[in-house]
Amino acid sequence: MNLLDHLIIVPILLPLLVGAALVPVDEHRRRLKVTVGLCSTFGLLATALALLWQADQVSGAAPSATYLLGNWSLPFGIALAADRLTALMLALTAVLACATLMFAAARWDRVGVHFHALFQFMLVGVNGAFLTNDLFNLFVFFEVMLAASYGLLLHGSGKQRVRAGLHYVAVNLAASSVFLIGVALIYAAAGSLNMADIALRIPPMSPADTHLLETGAAILAVAFLVKSAIWPLNFWLPGSYAAATPPVAAMFAIMTKVGIYVLLRLWLLLFSDEAGDSAGFGGEWLLYGGLATLAVASLGMLAAQDFKRLAGYSVIASSGTLLAGIAIEGVGATAAALYYMLGSTLALAAFFLLTDLLERIRDFGANLLAVTVEAFEAEGMVLPDQDEVGVAIPAALAFLGMSFVLCTLMLTGMPPLSGFIGKFALMATALAHHDLTQLAQVPVVTWLLLVLLVVSGLAGIITLMRLGIRLFWVPASHKVPRLRLIEAAPIAGLLLGCVLITVQAGPVMGFLQRTAEALHDGRAFAEGVMNSAPVGGEVN
Amino acid sequence: MSSLVLIVLLPFLGSCLAALLPANARNWEAWLAGSVTLGCAVLALLQYGAVAGGDVLRTTVSWLPQYGLNLIFRMDGFAWLFTLLVSVIGFLVVLYARYYMSPEDPVPRFFSFLLAFMGAMLGVVLSGNLIQLVLFWELTSLTSFMLIGYWHHRADARRGARMAFTVTATGGLALFAGMVILGQIVGSYDLDDVLVAGDLVRAHDGYLWVLGLVALGALTKSAQFPFHFWLPRAMAAPTPVSAFLHSATMVKAGVFLLIRFWPVLAGTEAWSLIIGGAGLATLVIGAFLAIFQHDLKGLLAYSTISHLGLITLLLGIGTPLAAVAAIFHTINHATFKASLFMAAGIIDHETGTRDLRQLGGLRHLMPITTTLAMVAAAAMAGVPLLNGFLSKEMFFAETIDVSGSMNWGLPLAATLAGLFSVTYSLRFIHEVFFGPPARDLPRVPHEPPYWMRFPIEALVLACLVVGVVPGLTIGPYLHLAVVSVLGGATPEYSLSVWHGFNLPLLMSVAALGGGVLLYLVLEKCLPVRSLDKVPLLHRFDGQREFERVLMAVTGFAGRVQHRLTSQRLQPQLMWLVLVTLIAGLLPSLRGVTDLRELPMALDPAFAMMWLIGGICAVAAAYQAKYHRLAALALVGGTGLVVCLTFAWFSAPDLALTQLAVEVVTTVLILLGLRWLPRRLEPKELGIQASLRDRVRRSRDFLIATLGGGGMALLAYLVLTRDQSESIADFFLEKALPEGGGTNVVNVILVDFRGFDTFGEIAVLGIVALTVYALLRRFRPAPESIHLSQQQDDPEGYTPSKDAEEGSLLVPGLFMRALMPVLMVVSIYLFMRGHNMPGGGFVAGLVMSVAIILQYMVGGTEWVEEKLPIRPHVWISSGLLLALLTGLGAWVFGYPFLTTHSPHPVLPLVGEVPLPSAFLFDLGVFSLVVGATVLVLIALGHQSVRSHRSSAKAGDTPDENRQRGAIRWS
């Protein structure tokens, strides 16, 4: 094996190495910690981009790289496998990590201890969950990710954080138990833990085994659905995301996507068309769940009274859209959902970071007054009695305003940014499956999806506009912020990413379609994984 | 780059540039914006040759070809005319705005948004793709929002902007949905494909949906009844914005859309009903309301609404001739209304007020403006020899045509609306320019600078020229537009001023005469000036309804939301269990369940043991709420049963580890239990559970029972099935020959699945760090701070003193003596791990127990004085050791964690098996010790700190550091 063959495991080992090394480093040496941490995240970004390039060189659905840990042959050892989707998720994680860590370095890493180590450990977990091809190993990486996320969520302590954090811990611990039960059942039914191996074992399986396996898969899915914040398993999310320090909340934008990634991967792998009776198992439930989530999230957005709660419900809305999106059949819909995910993750992270800066410029007293004024303003046409000369906006505020508008456009799916394109592609593919000349035969859920996609955007607009006007436009309600480059750059970078995938929608979608095609060809992927041989012969 | 792309791109580039100029660069901004708008106009003019030849210019920019979304810029005659209209009026508005905006206004923002709006509007006009059209459509809403809210320090601007945006953006979203469905029906989002598919669309099942959604988009944008209320509110914008957006262009986007899709959607009953109905209602209501406005711009706004209603009604009529009139009136209205708005702006600018009740007699002070406004208002009223007359005449003719001889309703309504429009035009002119000169004006008015008036002059001239010689001026261009929309259906029409004495002329005369009469009557009988409310229609206030609906929606959302989610933990966990239950049952609904008999006989001793374990578990749950200590002890009992079960089924390894884990965790939880406040039972407080509580508890009990039962069933299913094809056999076979150890469990842990172990030790380390980070700032509840009876010694004994000379002296000695023994045991367990029960994990736990014991008898301070431990270093080095061991395989060209078992022959000792897994296990050992001790310290220090804080005395952090313990800050 040459050194490049080890590239696939670097996203796990690099942050682990850095995290472990940072544990005993004194908290006063912040500069060192920040530098090392950023080196790690940018290293991860470079690795992910290399893997992305590598993944797109492969023509079929087979993984571009596999890695047999301990050199044990499959299905006995643990294997990592990377294809386009994996590499894409790694890259997305790395981008988020770079941005949030930079933002955190401005002030938030100081409010508690071990921030940098925990941050790296969380990256270990997230990256591992994307890379692993083994169900139990997936559980392990989920645990790594969750354990680190507990620490990060509680980072900074305080009553609010501890309260929300402990809810988060309790729910996730319960979900982990569910996870374990599911894995045990699948292992009992299929006799293997390797995902690819399980997928290949399903078609010839006896009905009794299939039944057990489906039970296991359904229970396992619950664990991922908790993570991906489906209603009614998402009560913990708005509170804990609002309580987390902003950079942590921004990084958590990827966490719900981990759940969705695993669902997408496992569902298409295990219950592909070859799976006989089990093909597409549970798909309709995913769709209903996604729609319910989207509906409740829309209500939550409408009722939200502050940015952080709104951001939390936006996370849920994004999850609902994605869950419904991946449940729609076909390569086109999967690609559209992935495209939507890219944009919404970047935008959500940017928005969480932005809320921190927005909180800083608001002046509570003046804000309250503005609300009252708005509520009690006299009815009817008011003739202008105020000065008809505008107010100049300082550059820092202009930056915040622009970022806010861009985030709004992204989160609500308003034109012209990628949120709009993603929603359009989803709507178009949802309809494309049905013969529109027989309108009555188009299922109600499809219409419901269409309506909810539009309405959730509207709910977001109404609330964001209300909050935005209150914050930016009410005179003298804000202190002019001191904006530091290290805080502005991550937001600008994330939003630039949104703009970039909008402008380059064609090539990006081309890549995503290849990704989706590979995903839908689960058998080829599974065979590709199982064909990987250990170094030096069949078995070491 | 194609010039079509350039026409759209140029304003956006200008917008970016304008935003970057300094705040007071009024002239620069005007030059920039002026040249951009003029540039667009010139570019459009250059296309005339090609367009006039009947070509449809197309430029395609590939964007998202996979979903049929490409940027297609498409210009036919109609788009050409509209482009020209937008860019020319844009230019005039820029010129006007240069003088209108105050020198102190931060104009970069203004011009930047104005140009962006123009770009978006041109984008709508030139879109050759349905989705692209929606995209630019929403952009016009967004930029319009920014422009209305330009003076955002004013509450009316904020409200106006918000309302306008909410209404138009909602319509835009409806349009979006409509366009997606339309595109799916046709099978293409390309406008050219859609335009030829009219028959297919109209006959399609989905036609009504498309029509409804598109109509929603168009009617909201063009401020048609019942969505008209946002437009008067949008008048809070600076006047150039009102002139540009809310009279000439943006509100025309709705009309534009209806004309654009006229060949596809028009000609059905539903179309006439929806579009025509809305248009008719708007026409009459708008004109009526306009009469009673006191704000100059308000009057013009309602007049705009009414005129847009006229155009919409024409389109709704559905005949080709009506469509021609609609296109014609769109252009005419833009010219006279823009000039009127500018005139209103001048009046506002010069006098400082827009209130009709304050103004009067301005003709003496501003004669030229007066003349211009009068001509424009006459065009608005439909006075002959002006352009407004021509299109209104065509409108009247159409109403007669479609109604037949029996039905007089439509012509009557049209005449009535015309009559109203004469009245409000008259009121506008009369009350502003005639009558006694106004007093107490905020400013003394005089004529504006020439270049501020120039745009009005240009527009009024256009009104006049078109009105007098329509055939020579607008004729060919209008024809171009009409042909490009109607194609083969283009009717014969005549633009001449004089059609002879006919019914339409009679209607015009009636409207003119009646309008003047109505104004006179109103002046005499009903003093309009003193009216606060609009007669008849004041009950319907769209704006108030809008606010009410919005409030209701938000409130409703909040209430429903409150019911559908919860901030409490218990409901969340209940849902988790419920959903898991349902998920587990899901496959059973369609699958077969294969229940077999237990393959072996039940051992009574084993069953007894499990019965006890089960009772312990249930009892622990029962006691957990009020008696935590008891619950903990009971959980320990269950844990012991689990240990015994492992041993029973020949897994001594697991039994050993589980035992050590049980001990360590119980001790750590006990340490934490100390800080939890006591919970009082309801009996102690004298509270009785309500019926509701009882029902809830019964429900929860039921769910819990079902969950437990389900779990048991699943376990039974798993245990009774054949394990033939499992990978388990492999591990049993290969553990010794390839894993180099006879202890299969350990070989699995450190070799076959070493990566899992690696991850799990990382989890342990992370949890320890988290506990440490959390407890570092922990302040116990006040009721938990007081010392326990044992600690609260009146003679000032501290735990450490106790250990050295007090009652704990003897046990302390024993414990200290035990420490080396435990360490040897730990090393022993570690060394034999690969072949016999043991290993790094359990060895680490035993080591931790040794340390815990010292803490227990010696107290925190005493132990840390004697035994410097740096758990962070242990954790870190444990992880790094495991990592580096795994990385060692890279050197030999093997994957991470590949093991190697060299058997070096050492002097004296002989051959020593030294698998690399050994080093890995050492890492595990180190981490387990570090993590356990870190948690122990974190918990142990609570008592030290809380005592310190209660005693108001404490060691400085430096002293702590000297002792080698952890620093607490």
Interface residues (C-beta under 8 A of the other chain):
Chain A: M1 N2 L3 H6 I9 L13 L16 L17 G19 A20 A21 V23 P24 Y67 L68 L69 G70 N71 W72 P75 F76 G77 I78 G112 V113 H114 A117 L118 F121 V124 G128 F136 N137 V140 F141 E143 V144 A147 A148 Y150 G151 L154 H155 S157 V162 H167 A170 V171 A174 A175 V178 I181 A184 L185 Y187 A188 G191 S192 L193 R201 P207 A208 D209 T210 H211 L212 E214 T215 A218 I219 A221 V222 L225 V226 W231 P232 L233 N234 F235 W236 P238 G239 F281 G282 W285 V296 S298 L299 G300 L302 A303 G332 A335 A336 V373 E374 E377 E379 G380 M381 V382 L383 P384 Q386 D387 E388 V389 G390 V391 A392 I393 V405 L409 M414 P415 P416 F420 I421 F424 A425 M427 A428 T429 L431 A432 L436 T437 Q438 L439 A440 L450 V451 V454 G457 L458 A459 I461 I462 M465 R466 I469 F472 W473 V474 P475 A505 G506 M509 G510 Q513 P534 V535 V539 N540
Chain B: A23 S62 W63 L64 P65 Q66 Y67 G68 L69 S102 E104 D105 P106 R109 F110 I131 V134 L135 F136 W137 E138 L139 L142 G149 Y150 W151 H152 H153 R154 A155 D156 R158 R159 A161 R162 F165 T166 A169 T170 L173 A174 F176 A177 V180 I181 G183 Q184 I185 H204 D205 G206 W209 P232 R233 A236 P238 Q293 H294 D295 G298 T353 R354 D355 D541 Q543 R544 L550 V553 T554 A557 G558 V560 Q561 H562 L564 T565 S566 Q567 R568 L569 P571 Q572 L573 W575 L576 V577 V579 T580 A583 G584 L586 P587 S588 G591 V592 T593 D594 M711 L714 L717 V718 R721 Q723 S724 E725 S726 I727 A728 F730 F731 K734 E738 D751 F752 R753 G754 F755 D756 G759 E760 A762 V763 G765 I766 V767 L769 T770 Y772 A773 L774 R776 R777 F778 R870 H872 V873 I875 S876 L879 L880 L883 L887 A889 W890 G893 Y894 P895 F896 L897 T898 T899
